[in-house]
Structures are given as C-alpha cells and as structure tokens.
Amino acid sequence: MIHATQALLDALALALREIAPEIPTAAAFEQPKQASHGDLAVTAAMGLARALKKNPRELATQLVTALQAQPAVQQWVESVEIAGPGFINLRLKAAAKQAVVTEVLQAGAAFGSRAPTSRRVLVEFVSANPTGPLHVGHARQAALGDAVCSLLATQGHQVTREFYYNDAGVQIATLARSTQLRLQGFKPGDACWPTDPDNPESKGFYNGDYIQDIADAFVRRETVKADDREFTASGDVNDLDGIRQFAVAYLRHEQDLDLQAFGLKFDNYFLESSVYANGRLEAAVQRMVDGGHTYEKDGALWFRSTDYGDDQDRVMRKRAPEGAGASGGHGGFTYFVPDVAYHVNKFERGYTQCINIQGTDHHGTIARVRGGLQAQGMGIPQGFPDYLLHKMVTVMKGGEEVKISKRAGSYVTLRDLVDWTSRDAVRFFLISRKADTEFVFDIDLALKANDENPVFYVQYAHARICSVLRQWQGDAAAADLSRLTAPTELALMSLLAEYPGMLTRAAQDLTPHDVAFYLRGLAGAFHSYYAAERFLVDDQALRDARMALLTATRQVIANALSVLGVSAPQQMARDNEESA
C-alpha cells in the first residue's frame, strides 16, 4: 500500500499541474475522519478555489477527471467521489491494501525506517544533579527522551543521548555536609540538623536513608565507580572535600543503576564544572559584553534579555557580597549563564539540532537561554535549542496518592516504579500521554493482566499472534494475499500502512505518545480480527494468507514497541484466559 500511495501521490501532483499550472500546489493526502468516506482524501480543490476564484466543486470535478486519466489511479483506486464543498475521497482497491503485507515482510525490523541522513541530533534529558535517586519526574523524562531518540533514529538521523549534571555548587555542598553530619552520628530531627551554623542552606539538607548508606560506605573506605568517574573514600570524617567527591561518585553510581533498571544508556555525560574549568563561561559572557548586550546596575551585571523576547532583563552576575569592599570582586553567575555556555558548546560540536527535555518549571529559562545564544554573535540559529517540556507525575496505589519513598526520604523514585510494576509498564505508561499534560501513574492498573491495562493490551496482541503462528508451518512470503478481503483484514492492513507516516510525523513533532496511540489502535484492530475470523482454516490458501497478515502485524507491533523501549513478549498469561 505504501508503494501504491506514493504512486497515487505522484499522480495527484501531475493532475494538479494539469488543472492549475500557474499555481504550484503541493500534492498531499489526508485521512478521512470516517472510514466510510474512503481511504484517502484530497482537499486541494478548496485551496485552489480561493486562489483561482472558482467554485470548489467545479475544480474538484476537473481534478477528478484529471486523476482518473492517470495510470496509477486506474491501477490502485476502486472509486473516486466528491463530497461536501469540494472534498475528494478515494477508495482503494483491495490489492493496494494487500501489498503492505509484502512490504512489511520484506523490510522486517526496518519497516517504517528511512535511509540514513547526515543530520546530527543531540538530545539532552534526565540531567539530574547527583544529590539523590532519580524521581518519577526523571522517569518521565527518561521515557520521553529515549523514545524521542529512537523516533529520530528511525528517520535516519545520527542521534546522541546526553546527560548534563551539576557536580559543584550549593546543592553539592549541602550533600557533602548532610553526609558528614551522618558520619558524625547525627540524623534528621536532631537539633543541629536544620540549624547548622556553618551552612546557611542547611534547611535543604538531604534526609533520605541513602545519605546514611553513603556515610556507611565512606567509613568502610569503599571504591565506587560510575559511568564517568571512580573514587575511593578516605574514611576521614573531617575530609569534607573527600566526602563531597565520594558522595557524588556514589550517587552517580546509584543513578546509573536506576538507568540500568530502566534499560537506558547515555552516549555522553557533560559536567557543569567543565564549563568553568575550560573558560567557556567567561568567554560566553565576554562575547555578550563585547556585543553590547549587557549593562551594569546596582553592582550587578545584567543581560538585555528583553531584546530577545524575555519579559524582563536578567541578572547575569550578582553583586558582590556585603563587606567585600572596593576590591572585593563580584558575586557568582546566575544559573542561566552556564546554560548559555553549555549550549554554545553544543553548537560548536556541530549538531544540526539540539533538543532539551525538561520539566515545565524550566519554561521561564527558554527565552533567556535562546537570547543569550543569539547574543553570542556566532550565527547560532534562532530557536536553538528546541525544548520538549513535560508536567510532573502523580503516583496512585490502592486508590491513594503515594508521595514518600523511604529510600529517597520525600519522593517516589524511578526504581520504585520499576520495582512495583515493570520496566515495560513504566515506559509505556509515561509515554502514553502528551508530555505537557498531567499524568497519573496508577500502580494497580499497571499490574492488571487484562484489557484495561494499555501495555498489557498491546503486548498481549503480539503474544496472541505468536501463539497462532506456532501452530502453522507455512511460508508467509509465498501466500496469495488476494484472499485477504474481509472487512477486519482490510482495516488491519490499512493501519499497517499508516505506520511509516506516523513515525515521520511523531519524529517531526517530538510526540512519542503518537506511537503509543497507534499501538493501541493496531492492537484493537487485531483483537477485532481475532474475534471475527478463524485463522487455521482448512482452506490452505486462505490460511496462508491470514498467517502472512498475522506475521506482518506481529512485526509492526514489535517495531513500534521497540521505538518505545518496550519488549514484545511471545507468551503472556491473562486474567480469565480464554482458549484461542
């Protein structure tokens, strides 16, 4: 069907040039809103009517005449109808739909994927500071980010998964002091815990049990190794810098374990400290100063971010602390400045597109980061980088919200979700809604082995097909596909043909939830087919044709699940199992 659709698209382009040669019009098909209206719809007549100042139905009639003269239309189209003010609906012959089975069988795991391109895309996601376990917000980022990367890869792009984290600053200092207090025998709730005079950020100390785990490992002088570092503890309770380095390495290792449980591996880890150590931050600031995009006010350095669409100018460098004196220097840079320097580095690495996947709380930084990049005067494209923002996740269990994990101290972790349900459930559930919508993760629903559970519903379709195919000893490639004429078969084949286009649109729009929606629709079409027809019939030609269709359907389900990082099991048990 994909070959037929492309041939029809070429035919439509020729027909449009014939009836309106003076107006270049892109040939495009749309999906009719109702299946009863046909398989493909053309709306070009209405657009041309405005440009040519003609009646749209009259133009539609001319376009239909021109289409019907095309060999591809004669070969693949059963009927062409004009509807409403000028819609053109095409109903395809069964042979056009049947062809998709062969296309899927020939392409296999590559069905839906496009040829390699030179486009290099960097996707930054999760990017958690090493101050604790990954929480459910990071889990949603992990699911979205990995699926976006897989989608882009299906389009032939060269994709890099990058994790950026702050390995210095106030939060890391707080982590070190929290661990040191545990080493000294104190715990959350003790008098010194919230009022430590040596650290004004002490009220933000970390209280989870994992802090005691770090302290215990430090005393034992353990060596911890993460993807990007390795450190051996000194065991000295007064070695605050050693405690800091060990705690960061320990939590990086823990986060690696979280990501392994999720089945996710990054290609590159980028440290915020490298922005400072390599002079990138100062160079980025100097370019903004030299370009006249900054000014001094009240002892602070300001960025004219309103010139780039921000609602107010932003402080880049804080004023010097009280008592510093005339030679006391200046305060530190605000958090968006290293972000600008980091994205300059992304641009310099030669990526065609950079995508940041972050929580909606980062929305306010977009204008100033993009503005800071424009102010570099380096030819960085406007709108660089792209952002995909997501809302947070509410976890429900037993009808009540779950807010606390003993391990983390104050939130549910990514590993909690995986342990309570499964990697597949976590991935599918967290991708099944648009990123910018609130999501309720229902633990009880994720554990159900019936059609109410969306990931089970899809995976069970794959397992059901495997069960049927195990009972068959034929050759799908040799099947006579002309026998596939039942309404449920035609509907299923039409959905198979939609898969490549769906992938392309989802990759362009950064909408991996479209893959989850598609899978649920495809699984539903298969389950309807399963209920309506028998497969292992006595008629060998019909049996082989249906087995070929099942083989193709199984392949597309597996391909789409792979994009989401979800497995395609060959066997599954379900509640109230019925005989197949």
N, C-alpha and C positions, 0 to 999 in steps of 0.2 A: 504493500500500500504506500510505503514511503516513496518508492520509485514512481509509482503512479501519480502520487500527489505532486511530486516535483515536475513530472511531465505536464500535468494539468496547470501548474503554476506558470510554466513556460508558455503554454498555450494561452493562458489568460493574458500574459504580457503582450503577446502578439495581437490578440483581439483588441486590447486597449489601445495599442498603437494604430490599429486599423480604424477605430471609430473616433479617436481623438488624437491624431498625430501631433497636433500643436501643443498639447498639454501632457508633459511627462507625468505618468501616473504609476506608482509602484503597484505591482501585482501582489495581492495578498488574499488569503482565505481566512475566514473566521469560523468558529464552531457555532452552529445553530444552537440557540438556547434550549430548544426542544428537539429531541431525537427524531420526532415525527416529521420535522421540517426538512430532513435530509442529513447529509454527511458533511458538506462544505457550503459555506455561504460567501457571497461576494457583495460588498456594499459600495463598490466603486462608482456605480451609476449615479448615486445620490450626490457624491462629492463632485463628479464631473458636471452634474446638472447645475450646480451653483456656479461653477466656473464658466460653463457654456451658455448659461441662462436658458436651459431647455427643460422640458418635462422629464423627471427622473424615470418614470415608467417607459417613456418613449426611448430613452437612452438604454434602459435595461433591455428592451426588446432588441435594439440594434446589437447590443453586446451579446445577447443570447444567440442571435443569428451568426455573429462572427465566431463565437465559441463552438457552435455546432459544426462549423466547417473545419475545425481543427482535428487532425487525425488522433491526437491523444484523447480528446473528448469522445470521439467516436469509439475508441478502444475501451475506455475505462468508465464512462458515465452512462448510467441507465436512463436518467431523466434530468431535465433542467426546467425549473419552474420560477416564475416571477411572483413575488408575494409583496403585499403591503405597498408602500410608496415607491419601491424600486429595488427591494432585496432580490437577489438571485440565489436560489437554493439548488445545489447539485446533489443528486443521489447516485452513489457509486454502484457499479456492478459488483456482484459477489466476488468475482475474480480479483478485483482491485484490493479488496479486504483480505482475501485469502493469501495474497502474495506476501503479506507481512510475516506469516509463519516461516516461510523460506528465508526471509531476510533475517529474522531472529536466529534461526538455526545456523545460518552461515556465519553470522557475526559472533554468536555466543556471548561471552563476558564483555566483549567490546560493543555490543549493540547499544546504541544511544550515544556513544562517544564519538568525538570528532578528531580529525587529524591534528597532529602536534603543531603548535604555533610558536612564534618567537616571543610571545607575551610573557613577561616575568611578573608574578604577583606575590607580594608579601602580605600575609595575614597575621596580625598580632592579636592574640586573645589569651584569656585567663589572667596572665600578667599579675599574679598575686605576690604581694610582699611576703618574704619568708618570716612571718610573725605568728603563724598558726596553720592549722589544717585548712584545706580548701573547703569552702562552704557551698551551699546549694546554688548561690548566685554564680560562683565559679563553675559549678556543674553545668548550669545552663549555657554559660559561655563556652565551656569545653564542647558540649554537644553542638551548639551553633557553629562554632569555629571550625571544628573538624569536618562537619557536613559541608560548610561553605567551601573549604579547601578541596574536598572530594568533588563537589559540583564543578568548581573551576577546572579541576584536572580532567573531568570528562569533556571539557571544551578544548582540550589540547594545551592548556596553559601550563607553564612551569611555576609551581606553587611552593612557597616556603612558609612553614609554620614557625612563628617566632613568639617567645615568651620573654617579656621585659619585666624586670623587678628591681625594686629599690633595696639595695644592700647597704645603705647608710642612712643617716638622718635620725630624727627624733623617735620614730617607731622602732628602729633597730636598737637605739639606746635604751628605750623602755623595755624591750625584750631582754636585753642583757641584764638590766637591773632587776627585772622580775625573776630571772633565773638565779641571779646572785643572792637575792633575798631567800629563795628556796634553799640554796646552798647553806645559807646562814641559819636555817632552821625555822624561818618564818613561813607563814602561809596566808592566803586570802582571809581577811577577817581580823587578823592581828592588828594591834594598834598602829604599828609602823607602816602597815601595808598601804593604806590610802593617803598617808601624810608624810611620806619620806621626804625630808627637807633637802636632800641632795638632787632631787629630780622634780621640777615643777609639773612634769607630765605624769606624776605618779598615779593620779586617779585613773589613768588609762592603762595601768598595769594589766598584764595578761594573767587570767585566773584559772585557765583550764588545767586539767590533770597533766596535759602534755608538757607543761613547764616543769613539773616535778620529774617527769621522765627525762627531760633534758638534763636537769641537775644531777639525777642519779647516774646518768651515762657519763657526765663530766667528771664526777668523783671517781668513777671506775677507769678514767683516762682512756675511754674508747676512741677509736678512729671511725669517723663517719665519712661516707663518700656519696656525693650526689652526681648528677649528670655533668655538672660544671665545676666541681670542687671537691677537695678532700682535706680533712683537718683532724688532728689528734689533740685531745684535751690534755691540759697540763694538770688538772686536778686541784689547782691552787684557787681557793675561794676568793683571793684578793686580785686575781688576774682578770680584771674586768674586760680588757681587750680580748684575751683568750676566750673568755666566756662568750663574748659577742660573736667572735668568729666561729666558735663551736656551735652556738645556738643557731646561727644562720645556716651552717652546713647541715646540722641535724634536721632542721625544718625543710631545707631544700630536699633532703633525702626523703622525708615524710611526704612532701608534695609529689616527689617522683613516684612513691608508692601509690598515692592517690590516683595519679595519672595512669599508672600501670593497671590499677584496678578498673579504670575507665577504658583501657585499651587505647591510650593516646600517647604519642611520642612526638616531641618537637624537634625541628631541624636545627634550631639555633636559640641560645639563651643570651640575652643582652642585658648587661648590668648598668644600672643608672650611674654607678661610681665611675664607669669608663667615660661618661660624658664629661665629668670633671677632670679625671686624671689625664685625659688626652687633649685638654684645652678646647674641646668642641664647644662648651658652653660659652666661654669668654669670646671665642671667635664669632659665634652666632649673635651675641649681644653687641659686639663691636660693629658688625655689619648693619645692625638696626640703628645704632647711634650714628654711624657714618652716613647712612641714608636719610637722616633727619626724621626718623620715625619715633624718637624718644624725647623726653624733656625731664628736667629736674624740678621737683616740687616738694616742699616740706622735708627736705633731706633725703627723699627717695627718688629712684629713677622710674619713670613712667613710660609705658608704651602707648602710642596713639592708636589703640585698637579700634576706636570709633571710626577711623578712616577705612576700616575693613569690615564694617557691619556690626561690630560689637555695640552693646547698649551703653557702655562707658569705658573710658580709658582704664588700663590696668597697671598696677604696680609691678615692676619687674624686679627691682632690688629694694629691699626695705631700708628704712632709715637706720642710722647707727644707734645702738642701744644707749640709753641714758647713762651719762658719766663717761662715755668713751672719749670725750674731749675733741679738740680740733683735729688731732692726728689719730683719732681712734678708729679710722676706717669707715666701713659701712656695714649694713646688715646683710643677711643672706638673700639669695634669689628666691622669688616665689615659685611655686611648684610648676607653673606652666612653662617657665623658661627652659628647664632641662627637657621638657617635652618638645619644644621647638628645636633644640639642638639635636635631639634623638631623631626627629623626623627629617632634619637636614641630612643626617647620616643615612637614613633610608633612601632618600632621593639620590644621594651620591653613590649608593651601591647599585644604582641602575635599574631599579624596579619600575616597570611600566605603570603598575597600580599598587597602592598600599591600602589595606583595609584594616580598620581598628574595630574590634568587637568589645564593647564596654557596656556597663550599666547606664541607665538613663540619668543617673546622678552626674555623669560626665557631660551632659548636654551643654552646660554653660561654658565648657572649655573649648568647644569646637571653633567658635568664631575667633577667639584669641590665638589658638594654635595655628589655624589656617592663615590668619592675618600676619602672625609672626613669620610664617614661611614666605608669604608674599613680600614682606619687608626685608627679606634677605637679599633681594635683587639678583637671584641666581637662576631665574627662569623656571621656577617651580610652578607647575600648572595650578590655576585657580581650582578650588575644591579639593585640593590634595591635603590630607588623605581622605578616603571615603570612610564613613562611620556606619556601623550597624549597632544600634543601641537596643538593649533588652531591659525589660522590667524584671523585678525580683520574683521569687518563687515562695509560695506558701505550702507547707507540708502538712497533710492531714493523715491521721491514723486513728481508727476507731471512732471516726466522727469528730475528733478534736484536733486542734492545731498543735503541732509539735514544734517547740521553739528551742529546746535546750538539748545539747549533747554533752554527756559527762566528759567525753574526751576533749571537746573544744571549750566547754565552760559556758558558752552563751548562744550557741547556734548549732544547727544541724549541718553535718559535713557531707561532702560528696561521697565519702566512703560509707557513711551511714546509709545513704540512699541505696548504694550498690549492695551493701550487706543485707538490708531489709528486703530488697526486691531482687534485681539482677542488673547487670550492665546493659543488657538489651532494653529492659523496661525503662531505665533511666534515660538512655539515649533517645529512644523513640518518643517517650512522653515529653521530654524537654524540647523536642523539635516539632511537636505536633500542633503548636500554636504559633501565630505570628510573634516575632521577637518583642514587639512593642506592646504586647498585651500581657496583663497579669496572668499568672499561671498557678493553678492549684494542683500539686502533686499528691494524688490520693494513693497512699500505700496499699490500702485494702483492694482498690481496683487493679493496681499493678500486679497483685498476686492472684487474681482470678484467672482460672483456666476456662474461660468461656467467651462468647462473642461480645460481651460488654467491655472487655479489655482490648483496646485497639491493637497493641503489639501482638497479643496472642491471636487475634482475628486474622492478621496478615500472615504471621508465621505459620499458623495452622493451615492456611491455604496452600503454602509451599509444602508442608508435610503431607497434606492430603494428596497432592499431586504425586509426590514421591511414592506414597503407598500404592496408588493405582499403577504407576509406571513399573513398579517392582513386579507386577503381575503380568507384564507384557514383554514379549520377546521380539518385537518387530523393529523396523528401520524407519525412523521418522523422516529421513531425507527422501525416501522413496515413496512417501504417501501421496495419494491422489487428493489434493486439497479441494478439488471442486465439489467433494461430498460435504463440505462444511457450509451448510445453508440454513441451519436452524437459527431462529432469532437470537438465542443466547450465544451462539457461536459467532454470529456477525457482530454482536455487541462487544464480545470479548476481543475479537480481532481489531475492532476499531480502537479500543483502549490501548492495545499493544502498540498500534501505530502512533499513538499520541506521545509515547514515552520520550523519543529523542527531542521533540519540540518542547515538551515540558521541562526537560533538563536544561535546554538552552535558555528558556525564559527564567527559570529559577536561578541559574548562574548569573544572568544579567541583572536580575532584580535583587540578588542576595536574599532569596526567600526559600530556604531549605524546607520550610513547612509544606511547600507545594509538593515535595516528594512524598511526605507522609500522607497528605491528602490523596495524592494519586494512588499510592499503595492501598489505601483503604477502599478506594473506588474499584481498583483492579481486583482486590480480594473479594469484594462484594459481587463483582461480575462473575468471578469464578465460582463462588459458592452458589450463586443462582444457577449457573450452568450445571454444577454438580447435582443440584436438586431437581433439575428439569430433564436431564438426559442420562442414559446409561452409556458407559464408555467401552466396556469389554463385551461388545455385542458379537453375535455370530457372523455378521457381515464383515469379512476381513477388511475390505477396502474402507468401509466406514470406520471400523475400529482403528485402523492405522492412521486415518486422517485425524480422528479425535485424539489419538495419542500424540500425534505431531503437534496439535494445538496445545495440548497439556504440556508438552515438553517446552514449547516456546513460552508459554505462560510462566512456567516454573523459572525459566531463565530470566525473564524480565523482573519477576518478583525478587529473585536473588540479586540481580544487578542493582535494583533500586534500594534494597536493604543494605547492600554494600556501601552505597553512597552515604547512608546514614550511620554506618559503622555498626549495623545490627546483623546478627547471624541469621542464616536461613536453615533451620533445622530440618532434618529428613524424617524425624519421628517426634510426635508430641502426644501426650495424654491430655484429655479434656474432661471437664465435668460432664456427667451423663453421656458418656461416649456412645455414639450410635454406630451400627455396622455400616461399612462403606459399600 
